[in-house]
Amino acid sequence: MRNLAINNIMKTYLRIISTSFVLLLGTGAILFSTGCAGTADRESTGEYIDNSAITAKVKSALASDDMVKAREINVDTFRGTVQLSGFVSTSAEKDRAGEIAAGVQGVREVKNHITVK
């Protein structure tokens, strides 16, 4: 009789544990599939990482160029499109910054909104 009661208790605990596991797994799947997905105006986690790398490469390329004053140029990247903004002294410097950005691997498009002082 006592073994039967213990058996019933163990079965009940196993049902509770397996039901909890299934619910936890389902919740995790929902969070993972929606939490990392991109939308029209928001990057996915992977896109964010890729865009951050592109931004860093463009900034580095601008900084290593003698013609461009990289400290006065802002670089933002969204889904492979690089937007340049800030101020430069000449239109040649603006054009050169756009060329440099376009030459970086992973850049799909460059929007050059740099202002010539």
Biopython code that builds the backbone (N, CA, C, O; Angstrom):
import numpy as np
from Bio.PDB.StructureBuilder import StructureBuilder

atoms = [
    (1, "MET", "N", (0.819, -1.199, 0.000)),
    (1, "MET", "CA", (0.000, 0.000, 0.000)),
    (1, "MET", "C", (0.864, 1.264, 0.000)),
    (1, "MET", "O", (0.595, 2.228, -0.718)),
    (2, "ARG", "N", (1.905, 1.226, 0.826)),
    (2, "ARG", "CA", (2.779, 2.380, 0.925)),
    (2, "ARG", "C", (3.532, 2.593, -0.392)),
    (2, "ARG", "O", (3.714, 3.732, -0.821)),
    (3, "ASN", "N", (3.966, 1.520, -1.029)),
    (3, "ASN", "CA", (4.663, 1.616, -2.317)),
    (3, "ASN", "C", (3.763, 2.202, -3.394)),
    (3, "ASN", "O", (4.227, 2.945, -4.259)),
    (4, "LEU", "N", (2.491, 1.873, -3.346)),
    (4, "LEU", "CA", (1.538, 2.399, -4.312)),
    (4, "LEU", "C", (1.390, 3.912, -4.154)),
    (4, "LEU", "O", (1.322, 4.635, -5.148)),
    (5, "ALA", "N", (1.341, 4.388, -2.924)),
    (5, "ALA", "CA", (1.228, 5.829, -2.662)),
    (5, "ALA", "C", (2.474, 6.566, -3.131)),
    (5, "ALA", "O", (2.383, 7.644, -3.718)),
    (6, "ILE", "N", (3.638, 5.977, -2.867)),
    (6, "ILE", "CA", (4.893, 6.594, -3.296)),
    (6, "ILE", "C", (4.959, 6.625, -4.822)),
    (6, "ILE", "O", (5.408, 7.604, -5.418)),
    (7, "ASN", "N", (4.503, 5.532, -5.445)),
    (7, "ASN", "CA", (4.463, 5.473, -6.911)),
    (7, "ASN", "C", (3.584, 6.567, -7.494)),
    (7, "ASN", "O", (3.967, 7.213, -8.469)),
    (8, "ASN", "N", (2.415, 6.784, -6.912)),
    (8, "ASN", "CA", (1.502, 7.840, -7.380)),
    (8, "ASN", "C", (2.103, 9.225, -7.207)),
    (8, "ASN", "O", (1.955, 10.087, -8.073)),
    (9, "ILE", "N", (2.779, 9.434, -6.087)),
    (9, "ILE", "CA", (3.416, 10.734, -5.834)),
    (9, "ILE", "C", (4.525, 10.981, -6.863)),
    (9, "ILE", "O", (4.653, 12.086, -7.390)),
    (10, "MET", "N", (5.319, 9.951, -7.142)),
    (10, "MET", "CA", (6.403, 10.093, -8.111)),
    (10, "MET", "C", (5.854, 10.370, -9.514)),
    (10, "MET", "O", (6.420, 11.181, -10.246)),
    (11, "LYS", "N", (4.777, 9.716, -9.889)),
    (11, "LYS", "CA", (4.162, 9.960, -11.194)),
    (11, "LYS", "C", (3.657, 11.393, -11.297)),
    (11, "LYS", "O", (3.813, 12.048, -12.328)),
    (12, "THR", "N", (3.047, 11.871, -10.211)),
    (12, "THR", "CA", (2.545, 13.242, -10.190)),
    (12, "THR", "C", (3.689, 14.235, -10.346)),
    (12, "THR", "O", (3.579, 15.185, -11.120)),
    (13, "TYR", "N", (4.791, 14.028, -9.618)),
    (13, "TYR", "CA", (5.949, 14.915, -9.725)),
    (13, "TYR", "C", (6.545, 14.874, -11.129)),
    (13, "TYR", "O", (6.940, 15.907, -11.670)),
    (14, "LEU", "N", (6.610, 13.702, -11.706)),
    (14, "LEU", "CA", (7.138, 13.594, -13.067)),
    (14, "LEU", "C", (6.268, 14.347, -14.069)),
    (14, "LEU", "O", (6.787, 14.987, -14.984)),
    (15, "ARG", "N", (4.952, 14.273, -13.900)),
    (15, "ARG", "CA", (4.051, 15.026, -14.788)),
    (15, "ARG", "C", (4.256, 16.526, -14.631)),
    (15, "ARG", "O", (4.299, 17.266, -15.614)),
    (16, "ILE", "N", (4.381, 16.965, -13.386)),
    (16, "ILE", "CA", (4.587, 18.392, -13.121)),
    (16, "ILE", "C", (5.909, 18.863, -13.730)),
    (16, "ILE", "O", (5.970, 19.911, -14.373)),
    (17, "ILE", "N", (6.954, 18.081, -13.521)),
    (17, "ILE", "CA", (8.273, 18.454, -14.041)),
    (17, "ILE", "C", (8.264, 18.467, -15.564)),
    (17, "ILE", "O", (8.773, 19.407, -16.176)),
    (18, "SER", "N", (7.686, 17.428, -16.190)),
    (18, "SER", "CA", (7.679, 17.406, -17.657)),
    (18, "SER", "C", (6.802, 18.499, -18.230)),
    (18, "SER", "O", (7.143, 19.064, -19.269)),
    (19, "THR", "N", (5.692, 18.818, -17.600)),
    (19, "THR", "CA", (4.842, 19.909, -18.072)),
    (19, "THR", "C", (5.571, 21.244, -17.936)),
    (19, "THR", "O", (5.502, 22.083, -18.834)),
    (20, "SER", "N", (6.261, 21.442, -16.829)),
    (20, "SER", "CA", (7.031, 22.674, -16.623)),
    (20, "SER", "C", (8.136, 22.803, -17.661)),
    (20, "SER", "O", (8.379, 23.888, -18.190)),
    (21, "PHE", "N", (8.801, 21.693, -17.950)),
    (21, "PHE", "CA", (9.873, 21.698, -18.941)),
    (21, "PHE", "C", (9.345, 22.081, -20.321)),
    (21, "PHE", "O", (9.950, 22.887, -21.027)),
    (22, "VAL", "N", (8.223, 21.499, -20.692)),
    (22, "VAL", "CA", (7.630, 21.797, -21.998)),
    (22, "VAL", "C", (7.221, 23.269, -22.081)),
    (22, "VAL", "O", (7.444, 23.917, -23.104)),
    (23, "LEU", "N", (6.627, 23.798, -21.015)),
    (23, "LEU", "CA", (6.243, 25.210, -21.002)),
    (23, "LEU", "C", (7.469, 26.115, -21.072)),
    (23, "LEU", "O", (7.462, 27.118, -21.785)),
    (24, "LEU", "N", (8.507, 25.766, -20.342)),
    (24, "LEU", "CA", (9.737, 26.548, -20.347)),
    (24, "LEU", "C", (10.386, 26.514, -21.727)),
    (24, "LEU", "O", (10.847, 27.540, -22.228)),
    (25, "LEU", "N", (10.420, 25.353, -22.326)),
    (25, "LEU", "CA", (10.991, 25.216, -23.657)),
    (25, "LEU", "C", (10.197, 26.020, -24.690)),
    (25, "LEU", "O", (10.783, 26.676, -25.551)),
    (26, "GLY", "N", (8.881, 25.969, -24.606)),
    (26, "GLY", "CA", (8.029, 26.730, -25.515)),
    (26, "GLY", "C", (8.210, 28.225, -25.348)),
    (26, "GLY", "O", (8.278, 28.959, -26.335)),
    (27, "THR", "N", (8.287, 28.680, -24.113)),
    (27, "THR", "CA", (8.493, 30.106, -23.850)),
    (27, "THR", "C", (9.844, 30.558, -24.380)),
    (27, "THR", "O", (9.955, 31.633, -24.970)),
    (28, "GLY", "N", (10.870, 29.745, -24.174)),
    (28, "GLY", "CA", (12.199, 30.086, -24.682)),
    (28, "GLY", "C", (12.213, 30.174, -26.192)),
    (28, "GLY", "O", (12.852, 31.061, -26.757)),
    (29, "ALA", "N", (11.515, 29.265, -26.853)),
    (29, "ALA", "CA", (11.456, 29.285, -28.318)),
    (29, "ALA", "C", (10.756, 30.540, -28.818)),
    (29, "ALA", "O", (11.179, 31.137, -29.808)),
    (30, "ILE", "N", (9.703, 30.937, -28.148)),
    (30, "ILE", "CA", (8.977, 32.153, -28.541)),
    (30, "ILE", "C", (9.858, 33.379, -28.349)),
    (30, "ILE", "O", (9.933, 34.234, -29.231)),
    (31, "LEU", "N", (10.527, 33.472, -27.202)),
    (31, "LEU", "CA", (11.393, 34.617, -26.943)),
    (31, "LEU", "C", (12.554, 34.664, -27.921)),
    (31, "LEU", "O", (12.923, 35.735, -28.404)),
    (32, "PHE", "N", (13.126, 33.510, -28.212)),
    (32, "PHE", "CA", (14.257, 33.473, -29.126)),
    (32, "PHE", "C", (13.842, 33.882, -30.531)),
    (32, "PHE", "O", (14.556, 34.629, -31.199)),
    (33, "SER", "N", (12.710, 33.405, -30.972)),
    (33, "SER", "CA", (12.297, 33.702, -32.347)),
    (33, "SER", "C", (11.846, 35.138, -32.523)),
    (33, "SER", "O", (12.002, 35.693, -33.610)),
    (34, "THR", "N", (11.299, 35.752, -31.507)),
    (34, "THR", "CA", (10.846, 37.135, -31.650)),
    (34, "THR", "C", (11.854, 38.137, -31.116)),
    (34, "THR", "O", (11.908, 39.263, -31.612)),
    (35, "GLY", "N", (12.648, 37.773, -30.131)),
    (35, "GLY", "CA", (13.591, 38.696, -29.522)),
    (35, "GLY", "C", (14.769, 39.036, -30.406)),
    (35, "GLY", "O", (15.363, 40.102, -30.243)),
    (36, "CYS", "N", (15.123, 38.181, -31.325)),
    (36, "CYS", "CA", (16.292, 38.383, -32.164)),
    (36, "CYS", "C", (15.935, 38.760, -33.594)),
    (36, "CYS", "O", (16.825, 39.018, -34.405)),
    (37, "ALA", "N", (14.682, 38.794, -33.906)),
    (37, "ALA", "CA", (14.266, 39.062, -35.280)),
    (37, "ALA", "C", (14.283, 40.560, -35.564)),
    (37, "ALA", "O", (13.978, 41.377, -34.695)),
    (38, "GLY", "N", (14.637, 40.894, -36.776)),
    (38, "GLY", "CA", (14.629, 42.287, -37.170)),
    (38, "GLY", "C", (13.268, 42.686, -37.709)),
    (38, "GLY", "O", (12.476, 41.841, -38.125)),
    (39, "THR", "N", (13.011, 43.974, -37.696)),
    (39, "THR", "CA", (11.795, 44.521, -38.276)),
    (39, "THR", "C", (12.216, 45.566, -39.299)),
    (39, "THR", "O", (13.405, 45.737, -39.569)),
    (40, "ALA", "N", (11.257, 46.248, -39.856)),
    (40, "ALA", "CA", (11.572, 47.256, -40.877)),
    (40, "ALA", "C", (12.443, 48.382, -40.327)),
    (40, "ALA", "O", (13.253, 48.952, -41.059)),
    (41, "ASP", "N", (12.287, 48.704, -39.053)),
    (41, "ASP", "CA", (13.056, 49.801, -38.479)),
    (41, "ASP", "C", (13.972, 49.363, -37.341)),
    (41, "ASP", "O", (14.519, 50.202, -36.626)),
    (42, "ARG", "N", (14.142, 48.055, -37.171)),
    (42, "ARG", "CA", (14.979, 47.552, -36.086)),
    (42, "ARG", "C", (15.808, 46.377, -36.587)),
    (42, "ARG", "O", (15.294, 45.487, -37.265)),
    (43, "GLU", "N", (17.097, 46.380, -36.249)),
    (43, "GLU", "CA", (17.998, 45.331, -36.695)),
    (43, "GLU", "C", (17.832, 44.068, -35.859)),
    (43, "GLU", "O", (17.456, 44.130, -34.688)),
    (44, "SER", "N", (18.114, 42.934, -36.466)),
    (44, "SER", "CA", (18.217, 41.700, -35.698)),
    (44, "SER", "C", (19.568, 41.726, -34.978)),
    (44, "SER", "O", (20.401, 42.590, -35.250)),
    (45, "THR", "N", (19.778, 40.799, -34.081)),
    (45, "THR", "CA", (21.039, 40.748, -33.346)),
    (45, "THR", "C", (22.213, 40.549, -34.295)),
    (45, "THR", "O", (23.247, 41.203, -34.152)),
    (46, "GLY", "N", (22.060, 39.654, -35.257)),
    (46, "GLY", "CA", (23.131, 39.417, -36.229)),
    (46, "GLY", "C", (23.423, 40.632, -37.082)),
    (46, "GLY", "O", (24.583, 40.950, -37.346)),
    (47, "GLU", "N", (22.374, 41.313, -37.513)),
    (47, "GLU", "CA", (22.559, 42.526, -38.315)),
    (47, "GLU", "C", (23.258, 43.612, -37.501)),
    (47, "GLU", "O", (24.103, 44.339, -38.025)),
    (48, "TYR", "N", (22.906, 43.722, -36.225)),
    (48, "TYR", "CA", (23.528, 44.716, -35.356)),
    (48, "TYR", "C", (25.035, 44.475, -35.271)),
    (48, "TYR", "O", (25.833, 45.409, -35.354)),
    (49, "ILE", "N", (25.404, 43.209, -35.104)),
    (49, "ILE", "CA", (26.824, 42.869, -35.006)),
    (49, "ILE", "C", (27.527, 43.164, -36.329)),
    (49, "ILE", "O", (28.607, 43.754, -36.340)),
    (50, "ASP", "N", (26.918, 42.758, -37.439)),
    (50, "ASP", "CA", (27.501, 43.021, -38.753)),
    (50, "ASP", "C", (27.645, 44.513, -39.012)),
    (50, "ASP", "O", (28.682, 44.963, -39.499)),
    (51, "ASN", "N", (26.620, 45.275, -38.692)),
    (51, "ASN", "CA", (26.654, 46.721, -38.918)),
    (51, "ASN", "C", (27.680, 47.409, -38.033)),
    (51, "ASN", "O", (28.330, 48.366, -38.454)),
    (52, "SER", "N", (27.823, 46.924, -36.811)),
    (52, "SER", "CA", (28.847, 47.488, -35.917)),
    (52, "SER", "C", (30.240, 47.251, -36.479)),
    (52, "SER", "O", (31.104, 48.123, -36.400)),
    (53, "ALA", "N", (30.456, 46.069, -37.048)),
    (53, "ALA", "CA", (31.755, 45.762, -37.656)),
    (53, "ALA", "C", (32.005, 46.652, -38.867)),
    (53, "ALA", "O", (33.117, 47.146, -39.051)),
    (54, "ILE", "N", (30.993, 46.858, -39.686)),
    (54, "ILE", "CA", (31.138, 47.728, -40.864)),
    (54, "ILE", "C", (31.462, 49.149, -40.422)),
    (54, "ILE", "O", (32.351, 49.788, -40.984)),
    (55, "THR", "N", (30.747, 49.643, -39.418)),
    (55, "THR", "CA", (30.998, 50.997, -38.903)),
    (55, "THR", "C", (32.446, 51.131, -38.436)),
    (55, "THR", "O", (33.114, 52.120, -38.740)),
    (56, "ALA", "N", (32.920, 50.141, -37.705)),
    (56, "ALA", "CA", (34.302, 50.186, -37.203)),
    (56, "ALA", "C", (35.305, 50.176, -38.358)),
    (56, "ALA", "O", (36.300, 50.899, -38.318)),
    (57, "LYS", "N", (35.052, 49.368, -39.379)),
    (57, "LYS", "CA", (35.956, 49.310, -40.531)),
    (57, "LYS", "C", (35.978, 50.639, -41.285)),
    (57, "LYS", "O", (37.039, 51.102, -41.704)),
    (58, "VAL", "N", (34.808, 51.247, -41.455)),
    (58, "VAL", "CA", (34.742, 52.539, -42.162)),
    (58, "VAL", "C", (35.472, 53.607, -41.358)),
    (58, "VAL", "O", (36.242, 54.382, -41.925)),
    (59, "LYS", "N", (35.245, 53.662, -40.052)),
    (59, "LYS", "CA", (35.934, 54.653, -39.215)),
    (59, "LYS", "C", (37.441, 54.468, -39.270)),
    (59, "LYS", "O", (38.193, 55.440, -39.341)),
    (60, "SER", "N", (37.873, 53.223, -39.237)),
    (60, "SER", "CA", (39.301, 52.933, -39.304)),
    (60, "SER", "C", (39.888, 53.364, -40.650)),
    (60, "SER", "O", (40.966, 53.955, -40.707)),
    (61, "ALA", "N", (39.172, 53.063, -41.720)),
    (61, "ALA", "CA", (39.640, 53.455, -43.052)),
    (61, "ALA", "C", (39.694, 54.973, -43.195)),
    (61, "ALA", "O", (40.624, 55.507, -43.800)),
    (62, "LEU", "N", (38.711, 55.663, -42.646)),
    (62, "LEU", "CA", (38.714, 57.127, -42.695)),
    (62, "LEU", "C", (39.873, 57.694, -41.883)),
    (62, "LEU", "O", (40.520, 58.654, -42.304)),
    (63, "ALA", "N", (40.134, 57.105, -40.724)),
    (63, "ALA", "CA", (41.196, 57.593, -39.851)),
    (63, "ALA", "C", (42.580, 57.393, -40.463)),
    (63, "ALA", "O", (43.494, 58.176, -40.205)),
    (64, "SER", "N", (42.733, 56.354, -41.266)),
    (64, "SER", "CA", (44.046, 56.086, -41.857)),
    (64, "SER", "C", (44.297, 56.873, -43.151)),
    (64, "SER", "O", (45.393, 56.815, -43.707)),
    (65, "ASP", "N", (43.302, 57.595, -43.622)),
    (65, "ASP", "CA", (43.464, 58.400, -44.829)),
    (65, "ASP", "C", (43.994, 59.786, -44.461)),
    (65, "ASP", "O", (43.514, 60.423, -43.523)),
    (66, "ASP", "N", (44.994, 60.239, -45.223)),
    (66, "ASP", "CA", (45.605, 61.544, -44.925)),
    (66, "ASP", "C", (44.730, 62.729, -45.306)),
    (66, "ASP", "O", (44.852, 63.801, -44.714)),
    (67, "MET", "N", (43.853, 62.553, -46.284)),
    (67, "MET", "CA", (43.039, 63.662, -46.792)),
    (67, "MET", "C", (41.816, 63.953, -45.909)),
    (67, "MET", "O", (41.383, 65.100, -45.805)),
    (68, "VAL", "N", (41.275, 62.933, -45.288)),
    (68, "VAL", "CA", (40.006, 63.056, -44.563)),
    (68, "VAL", "C", (40.260, 63.297, -43.076)),
    (68, "VAL", "O", (41.102, 62.646, -42.458)),
    (69, "LYS", "N", (39.513, 64.246, -42.520)),
    (69, "LYS", "CA", (39.571, 64.501, -41.076)),
    (69, "LYS", "C", (38.487, 63.651, -40.402)),
    (69, "LYS", "O", (37.352, 64.091, -40.219)),
    (70, "ALA", "N", (38.862, 62.442, -40.047)),
    (70, "ALA", "CA", (37.892, 61.455, -39.554)),
    (70, "ALA", "C", (37.227, 61.861, -38.244)),
    (70, "ALA", "O", (36.111, 61.425, -37.962)),
    (71, "ARG", "N", (37.886, 62.681, -37.447)),
    (71, "ARG", "CA", (37.294, 63.067, -36.157)),
    (71, "ARG", "C", (36.021, 63.888, -36.311)),
    (71, "ARG", "O", (35.204, 63.954, -35.393)),
    (72, "GLU", "N", (35.857, 64.508, -37.463)),
    (72, "GLU", "CA", (34.692, 65.355, -37.686)),
    (72, "GLU", "C", (33.604, 64.671, -38.509)),
    (72, "GLU", "O", (32.634, 65.306, -38.924)),
    (73, "ILE", "N", (33.777, 63.356, -38.744)),
    (73, "ILE", "CA", (32.804, 62.609, -39.540)),
    (73, "ILE", "C", (32.172, 61.511, -38.681)),
    (73, "ILE", "O", (32.860, 60.714, -38.042)),
    (74, "ASN", "N", (30.851, 61.500, -38.689)),
    (74, "ASN", "CA", (30.107, 60.454, -37.974)),
    (74, "ASN", "C", (29.724, 59.365, -38.964)),
    (74, "ASN", "O", (29.382, 59.644, -40.113)),
    (75, "VAL", "N", (29.787, 58.109, -38.500)),
    (75, "VAL", "CA", (29.459, 56.960, -39.342)),
    (75, "VAL", "C", (28.378, 56.149, -38.652)),
    (75, "VAL", "O", (28.545, 55.726, -37.508)),
    (76, "ASP", "N", (27.276, 55.934, -39.343)),
    (76, "ASP", "CA", (26.198, 55.074, -38.843)),
    (76, "ASP", "C", (25.890, 54.053, -39.926)),
    (76, "ASP", "O", (25.903, 54.373, -41.115)),
    (77, "THR", "N", (25.612, 52.814, -39.506)),
    (77, "THR", "CA", (25.313, 51.756, -40.470)),
    (77, "THR", "C", (24.017, 51.071, -40.085)),
    (77, "THR", "O", (23.810, 50.734, -38.919)),
    (78, "PHE", "N", (23.145, 50.863, -41.059)),
    (78, "PHE", "CA", (21.895, 50.139, -40.863)),
    (78, "PHE", "C", (21.684, 49.236, -42.061)),
    (78, "PHE", "O", (21.510, 49.702, -43.187)),
    (79, "ARG", "N", (21.700, 47.941, -41.804)),
    (79, "ARG", "CA", (21.521, 46.923, -42.851)),
    (79, "ARG", "C", (22.437, 47.128, -44.051)),
    (79, "ARG", "O", (22.015, 47.024, -45.203)),
    (80, "GLY", "N", (23.701, 47.420, -43.756)),
    (80, "GLY", "CA", (24.694, 47.559, -44.813)),
    (80, "GLY", "C", (24.753, 48.918, -45.471)),
    (80, "GLY", "O", (25.649, 49.172, -46.275)),
    (81, "THR", "N", (23.817, 49.799, -45.148)),
    (81, "THR", "CA", (23.838, 51.156, -45.691)),
    (81, "THR", "C", (24.561, 52.065, -44.707)),
    (81, "THR", "O", (24.157, 52.203, -43.553)),
    (82, "VAL", "N", (25.625, 52.675, -45.178)),
    (82, "VAL", "CA", (26.438, 53.553, -44.343)),
    (82, "VAL", "C", (26.002, 54.991, -44.565)),
    (82, "VAL", "O", (25.890, 55.451, -45.701)),
    (83, "GLN", "N", (25.757, 55.692, -43.469)),
    (83, "GLN", "CA", (25.420, 57.114, -43.556)),
    (83, "GLN", "C", (26.558, 57.911, -42.947)),
    (83, "GLN", "O", (26.939, 57.706, -41.795)),
    (84, "LEU", "N", (27.085, 58.810, -43.736)),
    (84, "LEU", "CA", (28.153, 59.692, -43.279)),
    (84, "LEU", "C", (27.563, 61.066, -42.998)),
    (84, "LEU", "O", (26.767, 61.584, -43.781)),
    (85, "SER", "N", (27.959, 61.652, -41.872)),
    (85, "SER", "CA", (27.519, 63.006, -41.541)),
    (85, "SER", "C", (28.660, 63.711, -40.816)),
    (85, "SER", "O", (29.631, 63.084, -40.395)),
    (86, "GLY", "N", (28.524, 65.002, -40.683)),
    (86, "GLY", "CA", (29.565, 65.786, -40.032)),
    (86, "GLY", "C", (30.006, 66.919, -40.932)),
    (86, "GLY", "O", (29.277, 67.347, -41.827)),
    (87, "PHE", "N", (31.226, 67.402, -40.676)),
    (87, "PHE", "CA", (31.712, 68.574, -41.397)),
    (87, "PHE", "C", (33.130, 68.343, -41.916)),
    (87, "PHE", "O", (33.966, 67.748, -41.236)),
    (88, "VAL", "N", (33.380, 68.825, -43.129)),
    (88, "VAL", "CA", (34.721, 68.809, -43.714)),
    (88, "VAL", "C", (34.981, 70.171, -44.353)),
    (88, "VAL", "O", (34.077, 70.994, -44.494)),
    (89, "SER", "N", (36.226, 70.384, -44.732)),
    (89, "SER", "CA", (36.610, 71.689, -45.281)),
    (89, "SER", "C", (36.370, 71.826, -46.776)),
    (89, "SER", "O", (36.093, 72.926, -47.256)),
    (90, "THR", "N", (36.471, 70.732, -47.521)),
    (90, "THR", "CA", (36.354, 70.823, -48.978)),
    (90, "THR", "C", (35.421, 69.737, -49.520)),
    (90, "THR", "O", (35.174, 68.720, -48.872)),
    (91, "SER", "N", (34.916, 69.988, -50.726)),
    (91, "SER", "CA", (34.067, 68.981, -51.360)),
    (91, "SER", "C", (34.890, 67.756, -51.769)),
    (91, "SER", "O", (34.359, 66.648, -51.842)),
    (92, "ALA", "N", (36.167, 67.951, -52.032)),
    (92, "ALA", "CA", (37.043, 66.818, -52.360)),
    (92, "ALA", "C", (37.169, 65.880, -51.155)),
    (92, "ALA", "O", (37.204, 64.659, -51.307)),
    (93, "GLU", "N", (37.234, 66.458, -49.982)),
    (93, "GLU", "CA", (37.312, 65.658, -48.747)),
    (93, "GLU", "C", (36.003, 64.895, -48.527)),
    (93, "GLU", "O", (36.019, 63.741, -48.099)),
    (94, "LYS", "N", (34.882, 65.537, -48.819)),
    (94, "LYS", "CA", (33.571, 64.875, -48.715)),
    (94, "LYS", "C", (33.497, 63.700, -49.681)),
    (94, "LYS", "O", (33.088, 62.601, -49.305)),
    (95, "ASP", "N", (33.899, 63.940, -50.938)),
    (95, "ASP", "CA", (33.870, 62.886, -51.949)),
    (95, "ASP", "C", (34.800, 61.736, -51.574)),
    (95, "ASP", "O", (34.444, 60.570, -51.745)),
    (96, "ARG", "N", (35.974, 62.052, -51.072)),
    (96, "ARG", "CA", (36.946, 61.033, -50.679)),
    (96, "ARG", "C", (36.380, 60.170, -49.543)),
    (96, "ARG", "O", (36.562, 58.953, -49.551)),
    (97, "ALA", "N", (35.710, 60.773, -48.583)),
    (97, "ALA", "CA", (35.109, 60.020, -47.480)),
    (97, "ALA", "C", (34.065, 59.038, -48.015)),
    (97, "ALA", "O", (33.990, 57.901, -47.549)),
    (98, "GLY", "N", (33.269, 59.464, -48.977)),
    (98, "GLY", "CA", (32.275, 58.583, -49.591)),
    (98, "GLY", "C", (32.923, 57.430, -50.328)),
    (98, "GLY", "O", (32.445, 56.297, -50.260)),
    (99, "GLU", "N", (34.019, 57.714, -51.038)),
    (99, "GLU", "CA", (34.743, 56.667, -51.765)),
    (99, "GLU", "C", (35.333, 55.638, -50.803)),
    (99, "GLU", "O", (35.270, 54.433, -51.047)),
    (100, "ILE", "N", (35.899, 56.125, -49.724)),
    (100, "ILE", "CA", (36.495, 55.229, -48.726)),
    (100, "ILE", "C", (35.429, 54.321, -48.143)),
    (100, "ILE", "O", (35.625, 53.110, -48.040)),
    (101, "ALA", "N", (34.299, 54.904, -47.762)),
    (101, "ALA", "CA", (33.220, 54.113, -47.167)),
    (101, "ALA", "C", (32.702, 53.063, -48.148)),
    (101, "ALA", "O", (32.447, 51.921, -47.766)),
    (102, "ALA", "N", (32.551, 53.451, -49.403)),
    (102, "ALA", "CA", (32.046, 52.524, -50.421)),
    (102, "ALA", "C", (33.006, 51.366, -50.658)),
    (102, "ALA", "O", (32.588, 50.289, -51.082)),
    (103, "GLY", "N", (34.275, 51.578, -50.391)),
    (103, "GLY", "CA", (35.283, 50.551, -50.618)),
    (103, "GLY", "C", (35.397, 49.519, -49.505)),
    (103, "GLY", "O", (36.129, 48.539, -49.641)),
    (104, "VAL", "N", (34.692, 49.727, -48.422)),
    (104, "VAL", "CA", (34.766, 48.794, -47.292)),
    (104, "VAL", "C", (33.878, 47.578, -47.568)),
    (104, "VAL", "O", (32.741, 47.705, -48.023)),
    (105, "GLN", "N", (34.430, 46.401, -47.280)),
    (105, "GLN", "CA", (33.683, 45.164, -47.515)),
    (105, "GLN", "C", (32.418, 45.127, -46.651)),
    (105, "GLN", "O", (32.465, 45.418, -45.455)),
    (106, "GLY", "N", (31.302, 44.771, -47.262)),
    (106, "GLY", "CA", (30.031, 44.675, -46.556)),
    (106, "GLY", "C", (29.127, 45.878, -46.743)),
    (106, "GLY", "O", (27.938, 45.824, -46.426)),
    (107, "VAL", "N", (29.688, 46.969, -47.258)),
    (107, "VAL", "CA", (28.898, 48.183, -47.483)),
    (107, "VAL", "C", (28.081, 48.006, -48.756)),
    (107, "VAL", "O", (28.624, 47.736, -49.827)),
    (108, "ARG", "N", (26.769, 48.161, -48.623)),
    (108, "ARG", "CA", (25.874, 48.026, -49.781)),
    (108, "ARG", "C", (25.606, 49.368, -50.450)),
    (108, "ARG", "O", (25.459, 49.457, -51.669)),
    (109, "GLU", "N", (25.546, 50.403, -49.630)),
    (109, "GLU", "CA", (25.208, 51.735, -50.135)),
    (109, "GLU", "C", (25.805, 52.773, -49.188)),
    (109, "GLU", "O", (25.959, 52.519, -47.993)),
    (110, "VAL", "N", (26.136, 53.935, -49.727)),
    (110, "VAL", "CA", (26.654, 55.042, -48.905)),
    (110, "VAL", "C", (25.756, 56.246, -49.102)),
    (110, "VAL", "O", (25.497, 56.660, -50.232)),
    (111, "LYS", "N", (25.282, 56.804, -48.003)),
    (111, "LYS", "CA", (24.535, 58.066, -48.040)),
    (111, "LYS", "C", (25.465, 59.120, -47.432)),
    (111, "LYS", "O", (25.715, 59.144, -46.227)),
    (112, "ASN", "N", (25.955, 59.968, -48.295)),
    (112, "ASN", "CA", (26.941, 60.958, -47.870)),
    (112, "ASN", "C", (26.250, 62.274, -47.536)),
    (112, "ASN", "O", (25.941, 63.068, -48.425)),
    (113, "HIS", "N", (26.013, 62.495, -46.254)),
    (113, "HIS", "CA", (25.344, 63.716, -45.791)),
    (113, "HIS", "C", (26.350, 64.651, -45.094)),
    (113, "HIS", "O", (25.981, 65.443, -44.227)),
    (114, "ILE", "N", (27.601, 64.542, -45.486)),
    (114, "ILE", "CA", (28.640, 65.402, -44.918)),
    (114, "ILE", "C", (28.441, 66.813, -45.450)),
    (114, "ILE", "O", (28.139, 67.010, -46.627)),
    (115, "THR", "N", (28.614, 67.785, -44.572)),
    (115, "THR", "CA", (28.461, 69.199, -44.948)),
    (115, "THR", "C", (29.848, 69.815, -45.119)),
    (115, "THR", "O", (30.737, 69.615, -44.291)),
    (116, "VAL", "N", (30.017, 70.565, -46.202)),
    (116, "VAL", "CA", (31.269, 71.301, -46.429)),
    (116, "VAL", "C", (31.152, 72.649, -45.735)),
    (116, "VAL", "O", (30.207, 73.397, -45.986)),
    (117, "LYS", "N", (32.106, 72.964, -44.864)),
    (117, "LYS", "CA", (32.090, 74.229, -44.110)),
    (117, "LYS", "C", (32.403, 75.416, -45.003)),
    (117, "LYS", "O", (32.430, 76.552, -44.532)),
]
sb = StructureBuilder()
sb.init_structure("model")
sb.init_model(0)
sb.init_chain("A")
sb.init_seg("    ")
for serial, (resi, resn, name, xyz) in enumerate(atoms, 1):
    if name == "N":
        sb.init_residue(resn, " ", resi, " ")
    sb.init_atom(name, np.array(xyz, "f"), 0.0, 1.0, " ", f" {name:<3s}", serial, name[0])
structure = sb.get_structure()
